Amino acid sequence: MEQQKGREIELKKILNALKKRFWIIILLTAVSTAAGVFYTSYTKPDPLYNASTRMVIHETSNLKNTLIVFITEKPVLEGVVNELRLERSPEQIYGQTTVQTIGESQIIEVTVTDRNQETAAHIANSIAEVFQTEAKNVFDYSGIDVLSEAVVAEYPTPINSPSNRMIQVALIFGLVAGTGYVLLLDSLDTKIRTERQAEKLLGLPVLGGVTKISGRSLVKNRDKSKSTAVRGEFIGSKN
């Protein structure tokens, strides 16, 4: 029972300490969150957009694998750069392009990533067009058809939307740091504030206490005493 009572007293002490310096927790949390917002805004990446076109290769032999590799080879990418008059190299186009087979089908998807979705769509569609031409010139193969061209969305969504995770982490950090700092200040505070603390420290019972008197109370009591004295003198002289 005493142990439970002691725990309740300690809990009450902690809550009072947090309540007393709650402004410190709010301040540290606000500063930490503001830092998180600033960091997120400062390190916000440039938005990137994807655009994809799909083709079907009517081939099931090893030539299909060769053609897939050929999609991102220099003859095709140089043709794209020349056709679109891009101010970038075939190597840069290669870094923006991914090619994958849809399942085990004969459908090939070409995806281009760029800061501008319209540019990404133009590059993806141009790759499909140049690839058909170059496949016929190099491999004498014309069994390639475009199933769907890349289109530009009316309201495109970037694939690297900024995350608010850093702001959330900063908010939690501020709360934890503020709470820890307040409890640390309370643990370092050696002032005796309650009768129980005095009894525990001295090992003696507290018989009485002295009320704290402010300067305003002293002035008020002094004026009251003077007024009483004047009234007393007045009554005495009258008699």
Short mmCIF file of the C-alpha atoms (twelve columns), coordinates in Angstrom:
data_MODEL
# 
_entry.id   MODEL 
# 
loop_
_atom_site.group_PDB 
_atom_site.id 
_atom_site.type_symbol 
_atom_site.label_atom_id 
_atom_site.label_alt_id 
_atom_site.label_comp_id 
_atom_site.label_asym_id 
_atom_site.label_seq_id 
_atom_site.Cartn_x 
_atom_site.Cartn_y 
_atom_site.Cartn_z 
_atom_site.pdbx_PDB_model_num 
ATOM 1   C CA . MET A 1   0.000   0.000   0.000   1 
ATOM 2   C CA . GLU A 2   2.798   2.400   0.948   1 
ATOM 3   C CA . GLN A 3   4.687   1.439   -2.204  1 
ATOM 4   C CA . GLN A 4   1.656   2.249   -4.328  1 
ATOM 5   C CA . LYS A 5   1.208   5.536   -2.503  1 
ATOM 6   C CA . GLY A 6   4.859   6.361   -3.126  1 
ATOM 7   C CA . ARG A 7   4.442   5.686   -6.813  1 
ATOM 8   C CA . GLU A 8   1.401   7.945   -6.930  1 
ATOM 9   C CA . ILE A 9   3.386   10.714  -5.235  1 
ATOM 10  C CA . GLU A 10  6.271   10.317  -7.691  1 
ATOM 11  C CA . LEU A 11  3.877   10.356  -10.630 1 
ATOM 12  C CA . LYS A 12  2.193   13.467  -9.264  1 
ATOM 13  C CA . LYS A 13  5.611   15.067  -8.830  1 
ATOM 14  C CA . ILE A 14  6.525   14.325  -12.465 1 
ATOM 15  C CA . LEU A 15  3.215   15.697  -13.741 1 
ATOM 16  C CA . ASN A 16  3.635   18.858  -11.673 1 
ATOM 17  C CA . ALA A 17  7.173   19.308  -12.999 1 
ATOM 18  C CA . LEU A 18  5.959   18.933  -16.590 1 
ATOM 19  C CA . LYS A 19  3.059   21.286  -15.976 1 
ATOM 20  C CA . LYS A 20  5.305   23.892  -14.368 1 
ATOM 21  C CA . ARG A 21  7.761   24.000  -17.293 1 
ATOM 22  C CA . PHE A 22  5.385   23.014  -20.063 1 
ATOM 23  C CA . TRP A 23  6.412   26.109  -22.001 1 
ATOM 24  C CA . ILE A 24  9.905   24.642  -22.401 1 
ATOM 25  C CA . ILE A 25  8.460   21.516  -24.042 1 
ATOM 26  C CA . ILE A 26  6.348   23.639  -26.388 1 
ATOM 27  C CA . LEU A 27  9.336   25.837  -27.265 1 
ATOM 28  C CA . LEU A 28  11.717  22.953  -28.004 1 
ATOM 29  C CA . THR A 29  9.040   21.127  -29.991 1 
ATOM 30  C CA . ALA A 30  8.320   24.243  -32.070 1 
ATOM 31  C CA . VAL A 31  12.027  24.857  -32.748 1 
ATOM 32  C CA . SER A 32  12.638  21.210  -33.669 1 
ATOM 33  C CA . THR A 33  9.601   21.055  -35.948 1 
ATOM 34  C CA . ALA A 34  10.567  24.316  -37.649 1 
ATOM 35  C CA . ALA A 35  14.042  22.888  -38.261 1 
ATOM 36  C CA . GLY A 36  12.453  19.785  -39.794 1 
ATOM 37  C CA . VAL A 37  10.263  21.900  -42.069 1 
ATOM 38  C CA . PHE A 38  13.253  23.978  -43.158 1 
ATOM 39  C CA . TYR A 39  15.380  20.896  -43.830 1 
ATOM 40  C CA . THR A 40  12.582  19.242  -45.835 1 
ATOM 41  C CA . SER A 41  12.060  22.391  -47.918 1 
ATOM 42  C CA . TYR A 42  15.776  22.921  -48.456 1 
ATOM 43  C CA . THR A 43  16.470  19.338  -49.526 1 
ATOM 44  C CA . LYS A 44  13.283  18.948  -51.556 1 
ATOM 45  C CA . PRO A 45  14.221  17.038  -54.738 1 
ATOM 46  C CA . ASP A 46  13.282  18.157  -58.227 1 
ATOM 47  C CA . PRO A 47  10.092  16.394  -59.290 1 
ATOM 48  C CA . LEU A 48  10.576  13.471  -61.681 1 
ATOM 49  C CA . TYR A 49  7.944   12.007  -63.982 1 
ATOM 50  C CA . ASN A 50  7.596   8.693   -65.795 1 
ATOM 51  C CA . ALA A 51  6.198   8.047   -69.255 1 
ATOM 52  C CA . SER A 52  5.900   4.580   -70.784 1 
ATOM 53  C CA . THR A 53  5.207   3.086   -74.180 1 
ATOM 54  C CA . ARG A 54  4.513   -0.576  -74.886 1 
ATOM 55  C CA . MET A 55  5.492   -2.665  -77.881 1 
ATOM 56  C CA . VAL A 56  4.973   -6.264  -78.864 1 
ATOM 57  C CA . ILE A 57  7.782   -8.278  -80.451 1 
ATOM 58  C CA . HIS A 58  6.352   -11.126 -82.475 1 
ATOM 59  C CA . GLU A 59  9.289   -13.375 -81.754 1 
ATOM 60  C CA . THR A 60  9.907   -16.189 -79.270 1 
ATOM 61  C CA . SER A 61  13.469  -17.169 -80.197 1 
ATOM 62  C CA . ASN A 62  16.777  -15.764 -78.957 1 
ATOM 63  C CA . LEU A 63  16.296  -12.879 -81.359 1 
ATOM 64  C CA . LYS A 64  13.701  -11.468 -78.978 1 
ATOM 65  C CA . ASN A 65  16.291  -11.104 -76.183 1 
ATOM 66  C CA . THR A 66  18.702  -9.516  -78.619 1 
ATOM 67  C CA . LEU A 67  16.092  -7.030  -79.761 1 
ATOM 68  C CA . ILE A 68  15.266  -6.107  -76.157 1 
ATOM 69  C CA . VAL A 69  18.907  -5.304  -75.479 1 
ATOM 70  C CA . PHE A 70  19.109  -3.380  -78.768 1 
ATOM 71  C CA . ILE A 71  16.380  -0.949  -77.623 1 
ATOM 72  C CA . THR A 72  18.879  1.009   -75.513 1 
ATOM 73  C CA . GLU A 73  21.876  0.638   -77.809 1 
ATOM 74  C CA . LYS A 74  23.653  3.630   -79.322 1 
ATOM 75  C CA . PRO A 75  22.102  3.459   -82.865 1 
ATOM 76  C CA . VAL A 76  18.593  3.745   -81.392 1 
ATOM 77  C CA . LEU A 77  19.424  6.412   -78.810 1 
ATOM 78  C CA . GLU A 78  21.406  8.511   -81.296 1 
ATOM 79  C CA . GLY A 79  18.400  8.384   -83.601 1 
ATOM 80  C CA . VAL A 80  16.197  9.650   -80.740 1 
ATOM 81  C CA . VAL A 81  18.566  12.538  -79.980 1 
ATOM 82  C CA . ASN A 82  18.652  13.548  -83.653 1 
ATOM 83  C CA . GLU A 83  14.927  13.177  -84.168 1 
ATOM 84  C CA . LEU A 84  13.947  15.251  -81.127 1 
ATOM 85  C CA . ARG A 85  16.967  17.570  -81.399 1 
ATOM 86  C CA . LEU A 86  17.764  17.027  -77.743 1 
ATOM 87  C CA . GLU A 87  20.649  18.802  -76.040 1 
ATOM 88  C CA . ARG A 88  21.781  15.638  -74.312 1 
ATOM 89  C CA . SER A 89  23.903  12.623  -75.159 1 
ATOM 90  C CA . PRO A 90  22.771  9.053   -75.907 1 
ATOM 91  C CA . GLU A 91  24.388  8.063   -72.598 1 
ATOM 92  C CA . GLN A 92  22.096  10.451  -70.746 1 
ATOM 93  C CA . ILE A 93  19.063  9.019   -72.523 1 
ATOM 94  C CA . TYR A 94  20.274  5.546   -71.567 1 
ATOM 95  C CA . GLY A 95  20.384  6.578   -67.882 1 
ATOM 96  C CA . GLN A 96  16.799  7.777   -68.099 1 
ATOM 97  C CA . THR A 97  15.417  4.656   -69.780 1 
ATOM 98  C CA . THR A 98  14.372  1.277   -68.419 1 
ATOM 99  C CA . VAL A 99  13.149  -1.673  -70.481 1 
ATOM 100 C CA . GLN A 100 11.245  -4.622  -69.091 1 
ATOM 101 C CA . THR A 101 9.197   -7.554  -70.285 1 
ATOM 102 C CA . ILE A 102 5.639   -7.765  -69.009 1 
ATOM 103 C CA . GLY A 103 5.549   -11.153 -67.324 1 
ATOM 104 C CA . GLU A 104 6.411   -13.939 -69.749 1 
ATOM 105 C CA . SER A 105 4.623   -12.265 -72.628 1 
ATOM 106 C CA . GLN A 106 5.989   -10.739 -75.807 1 
ATOM 107 C CA . ILE A 107 5.058   -7.252  -74.628 1 
ATOM 108 C CA . ILE A 108 7.931   -4.880  -73.908 1 
ATOM 109 C CA . GLU A 109 7.526   -1.713  -71.842 1 
ATOM 110 C CA . VAL A 110 9.907   1.209   -72.306 1 
ATOM 111 C CA . THR A 111 9.818   3.760   -69.450 1 
ATOM 112 C CA . VAL A 112 11.573  7.119   -69.525 1 
ATOM 113 C CA . THR A 113 12.115  9.313   -66.455 1 
ATOM 114 C CA . ASP A 114 12.524  13.068  -66.786 1 
ATOM 115 C CA . ARG A 115 11.883  16.318  -64.941 1 
ATOM 116 C CA . ASN A 116 9.287   17.132  -67.581 1 
ATOM 117 C CA . GLN A 117 6.620   14.527  -68.285 1 
ATOM 118 C CA . GLU A 118 5.998   15.823  -71.787 1 
ATOM 119 C CA . THR A 119 9.689   15.381  -72.625 1 
ATOM 120 C CA . ALA A 120 9.642   11.908  -71.105 1 
ATOM 121 C CA . ALA A 121 6.641   10.961  -73.263 1 
ATOM 122 C CA . HIS A 122 8.288   12.307  -76.436 1 
ATOM 123 C CA . ILE A 123 11.473  10.347  -75.719 1 
ATOM 124 C CA . ALA A 124 9.597   7.113   -74.970 1 
ATOM 125 C CA . ASN A 125 7.544   7.353   -78.172 1 
ATOM 126 C CA . SER A 126 10.608  8.284   -80.209 1 
ATOM 127 C CA . ILE A 127 12.510  5.260   -78.871 1 
ATOM 128 C CA . ALA A 128 9.705   2.976   -80.040 1 
ATOM 129 C CA . GLU A 129 9.638   4.592   -83.470 1 
ATOM 130 C CA . VAL A 130 13.421  4.600   -84.005 1 
ATOM 131 C CA . PHE A 131 13.693  1.076   -82.624 1 
ATOM 132 C CA . GLN A 132 11.310  -0.247  -85.260 1 
ATOM 133 C CA . THR A 133 13.356  1.408   -88.009 1 
ATOM 134 C CA . GLU A 134 16.749  0.302   -86.701 1 
ATOM 135 C CA . ALA A 135 15.596  -3.257  -86.019 1 
ATOM 136 C CA . LYS A 136 14.610  -3.531  -89.660 1 
ATOM 137 C CA . ASN A 137 17.891  -2.009  -90.857 1 
ATOM 138 C CA . VAL A 138 20.199  -4.034  -88.599 1 
ATOM 139 C CA . PHE A 139 18.358  -7.338  -88.155 1 
ATOM 140 C CA . ASP A 140 16.027  -7.195  -91.131 1 
ATOM 141 C CA . TYR A 141 13.186  -7.712  -88.663 1 
ATOM 142 C CA . SER A 142 9.860   -5.899  -88.878 1 
ATOM 143 C CA . GLY A 143 7.713   -7.875  -86.448 1 
ATOM 144 C CA . ILE A 144 7.421   -5.036  -83.939 1 
ATOM 145 C CA . ASP A 145 4.194   -3.175  -83.239 1 
ATOM 146 C CA . VAL A 146 3.425   -0.346  -80.833 1 
ATOM 147 C CA . LEU A 147 0.583   -1.294  -78.500 1 
ATOM 148 C CA . SER A 148 0.241   1.968   -76.583 1 
ATOM 149 C CA . GLU A 149 2.064   5.261   -76.808 1 
ATOM 150 C CA . ALA A 150 3.185   7.325   -73.858 1 
ATOM 151 C CA . VAL A 151 0.741   10.105  -73.021 1 
ATOM 152 C CA . VAL A 152 0.997   13.250  -70.935 1 
ATOM 153 C CA . ALA A 153 -1.350  13.346  -67.944 1 
ATOM 154 C CA . GLU A 154 -3.362  16.512  -67.368 1 
ATOM 155 C CA . TYR A 155 -2.238  16.571  -63.734 1 
ATOM 156 C CA . PRO A 156 0.942   14.501  -63.600 1 
ATOM 157 C CA . THR A 157 2.103   13.122  -60.257 1 
ATOM 158 C CA . PRO A 158 5.848   13.019  -59.611 1 
ATOM 159 C CA . ILE A 159 7.330   9.646   -58.745 1 
ATOM 160 C CA . ASN A 160 9.473   11.201  -56.016 1 
ATOM 161 C CA . SER A 161 6.888   13.152  -54.034 1 
ATOM 162 C CA . PRO A 162 8.505   14.747  -50.960 1 
ATOM 163 C CA . SER A 163 7.943   12.913  -47.696 1 
ATOM 164 C CA . ASN A 164 6.893   14.530  -44.423 1 
ATOM 165 C CA . ARG A 165 8.699   11.875  -42.423 1 
ATOM 166 C CA . MET A 166 11.507  14.240  -41.397 1 
ATOM 167 C CA . ILE A 167 8.967   16.738  -40.033 1 
ATOM 168 C CA . GLN A 168 7.275   13.980  -38.038 1 
ATOM 169 C CA . VAL A 169 10.626  12.800  -36.679 1 
ATOM 170 C CA . ALA A 170 11.534  16.377  -35.725 1 
ATOM 171 C CA . LEU A 171 8.192   16.803  -33.935 1 
ATOM 172 C CA . ILE A 172 8.642   13.612  -31.903 1 
ATOM 173 C CA . PHE A 173 12.260  14.508  -31.153 1 
ATOM 174 C CA . GLY A 174 11.199  17.925  -29.870 1 
ATOM 175 C CA . LEU A 175 8.588   16.402  -27.552 1 
ATOM 176 C CA . VAL A 176 11.000  13.798  -26.190 1 
ATOM 177 C CA . ALA A 177 13.886  16.253  -25.824 1 
ATOM 178 C CA . GLY A 178 11.664  18.855  -24.158 1 
ATOM 179 C CA . THR A 179 10.218  16.344  -21.712 1 
ATOM 180 C CA . GLY A 180 13.668  14.970  -20.886 1 
ATOM 181 C CA . TYR A 181 15.082  18.448  -20.362 1 
ATOM 182 C CA . VAL A 182 12.250  19.428  -18.031 1 
ATOM 183 C CA . LEU A 183 12.693  16.277  -15.949 1 
ATOM 184 C CA . LEU A 184 16.446  16.903  -15.828 1 
ATOM 185 C CA . LEU A 185 15.897  20.435  -14.542 1 
ATOM 186 C CA . ASP A 186 13.508  19.095  -11.925 1 
ATOM 187 C CA . SER A 187 16.004  16.474  -10.769 1 
ATOM 188 C CA . LEU A 188 18.707  19.160  -10.405 1 
ATOM 189 C CA . ASP A 189 16.403  21.430  -8.414  1 
ATOM 190 C CA . THR A 190 17.459  21.022  -4.735  1 
ATOM 191 C CA . LYS A 191 15.005  23.547  -3.282  1 
ATOM 192 C CA . ILE A 192 12.694  22.315  -0.506  1 
ATOM 193 C CA . ARG A 193 9.193   23.151  -1.621  1 
ATOM 194 C CA . THR A 194 6.915   20.943  0.492   1 
ATOM 195 C CA . GLU A 195 6.627   19.894  4.130   1 
ATOM 196 C CA . ARG A 196 7.065   16.285  3.097   1 
ATOM 197 C CA . GLN A 197 10.425  17.090  1.514   1 
ATOM 198 C CA . ALA A 198 11.573  18.849  4.689   1 
ATOM 199 C CA . GLU A 199 10.504  15.927  6.880   1 
ATOM 200 C CA . LYS A 200 12.211  13.435  4.591   1 
ATOM 201 C CA . LEU A 201 15.436  15.459  4.527   1 
ATOM 202 C CA . LEU A 202 15.649  16.307  8.254   1 
ATOM 203 C CA . GLY A 203 13.967  13.229  9.667   1 
ATOM 204 C CA . LEU A 204 11.844  15.462  11.907  1 
ATOM 205 C CA . PRO A 205 8.173   16.356  11.842  1 
ATOM 206 C CA . VAL A 206 7.173   19.815  10.654  1 
ATOM 207 C CA . LEU A 207 5.328   21.682  13.409  1 
ATOM 208 C CA . GLY A 208 4.473   24.815  11.485  1 
ATOM 209 C CA . GLY A 209 5.265   26.975  8.533   1 
ATOM 210 C CA . VAL A 210 5.936   30.586  7.659   1 
ATOM 211 C CA . THR A 211 3.758   32.099  5.003   1 
ATOM 212 C CA . LYS A 212 5.580   33.855  2.217   1 
ATOM 213 C CA . ILE A 213 4.908   37.585  2.368   1 
ATOM 214 C CA . SER A 214 5.374   39.730  -0.692  1 
ATOM 215 C CA . GLY A 215 6.524   43.338  -0.755  1 
ATOM 216 C CA . ARG A 216 3.038   44.452  -1.694  1 
ATOM 217 C CA . SER A 217 1.599   42.728  1.369   1 
ATOM 218 C CA . LEU A 218 4.179   44.430  3.609   1 
ATOM 219 C CA . VAL A 219 3.273   47.853  2.257   1 
ATOM 220 C CA . LYS A 220 -0.420  47.104  2.622   1 
ATOM 221 C CA . ASN A 221 0.009   45.912  6.240   1 
ATOM 222 C CA . ARG A 222 2.171   48.950  7.059   1 
ATOM 223 C CA . ASP A 223 -0.468  51.335  5.716   1 
ATOM 224 C CA . LYS A 224 -3.127  49.463  7.645   1 
ATOM 225 C CA . SER A 225 -1.099  49.746  10.866  1 
ATOM 226 C CA . LYS A 226 -0.583  53.474  10.378  1 
ATOM 227 C CA . SER A 227 -4.284  53.957  9.774   1 
ATOM 228 C CA . THR A 228 -5.149  52.046  12.920  1 
ATOM 229 C CA . ALA A 229 -2.631  54.035  14.969  1 
ATOM 230 C CA . VAL A 230 -4.012  57.347  13.708  1 
ATOM 231 C CA . ARG A 231 -7.559  56.332  14.521  1 
ATOM 232 C CA . GLY A 232 -6.444  55.283  18.009  1 
ATOM 233 C CA . GLU A 233 -4.717  58.591  18.673  1 
ATOM 234 C CA . PHE A 234 -7.754  60.461  17.450  1 
ATOM 235 C CA . ILE A 235 -10.098 58.550  19.742  1 
ATOM 236 C CA . GLY A 236 -7.729  58.990  22.709  1 
ATOM 237 C CA . SER A 237 -7.454  62.741  22.243  1 
ATOM 238 C CA . LYS A 238 -11.226 63.039  21.984  1 
ATOM 239 C CA . ASN A 239 -11.674 61.396  25.328  1 
# 
